Amino acid sequence: MSIQSITNTASTYAASNSSSTGKSKNATSSEATSNSDIAVVYEKSNVSKSSYKTDTKLVAQMKQDAEQRSNQLRDLVQNMLTKQGTKNVQSLDIYQALRTGKVSVDPTTAAQAAKDISENGYWGVEQTSDRLVSFAKALSGGDPDKADTMINAVKKGFEQATKAWGDELPDICQKTLDATMKKLDAWKNGTEE
């Protein structure tokens, strides 16, 4: 029942009560007061609260896509190192060699890497930050109340990546982190574009 129908019912009740009673104008004040004392009954709302559930299908799809793309990147680096005769390099040595520029990159590999990290590339700032935010939302079931947990998880992931890299991450990584934090904050605060 809406507020307007309650108001209309009260007005109708008051009008019919005063016209049909035929009481004289000398009614006592207690009777007049009793006619104007109208109670409101609140009914239970039919609107249900939002329920948040982890989107396991989307999470699985994103994990599979990330694994596939990571393998593609790993193969790119492995092929580059194999061409240089560096077959038995441990992962930390790879990071150090890449970080210090001790690995020469052939033009094909350089072109593919540049394409992958470009503005529209799969590993570019916008696409990567969008995937991170989508993953966070899927894991939280879309519940913005869990945004702080997701924000902390992303920060922790970047800290672990920095530790594995052994030094400051490349600039594109910092830009990706900044874009991700901005998008997660907007989701948390309900100000998403």
C-alpha angles and dihedrals in degrees: 000000000000128000090249093055090049090051092046091048091050092049092047091047092050094046095047092044094053096043099042100045094068090206118157124257088253094078115146120256091244090060091049090049093050091054092054095046101096122169125214121220117207116211125207111267120246090212110108123212118250113265120209122212130174110256096228094176092056092044091052092047092049092047091051092048092047091049092049093048092045090053089049091052092045090051090050091054093041092052090048092052093043090056087057092050094249100131104148102049118143118227094254090051089052091054091047093048092049094043094050094043094242091134119082114215124213117229094252093053092044091051092050092047091049090050092048095052097038121115091269096033125113092248094040121122098258098043094044094047090047090053092048091051092045090050091049091049092047092050092048094044088242092295108150089199086072093052094103090056090050092046091053091048092053092048090049091050092053090047090053091048090051090051092049091047089052096222140033111321118247117276093257089062092054090048089050091050091049092049091047093050091048092051094045091050090051090051091048093049095042093243099117116147 
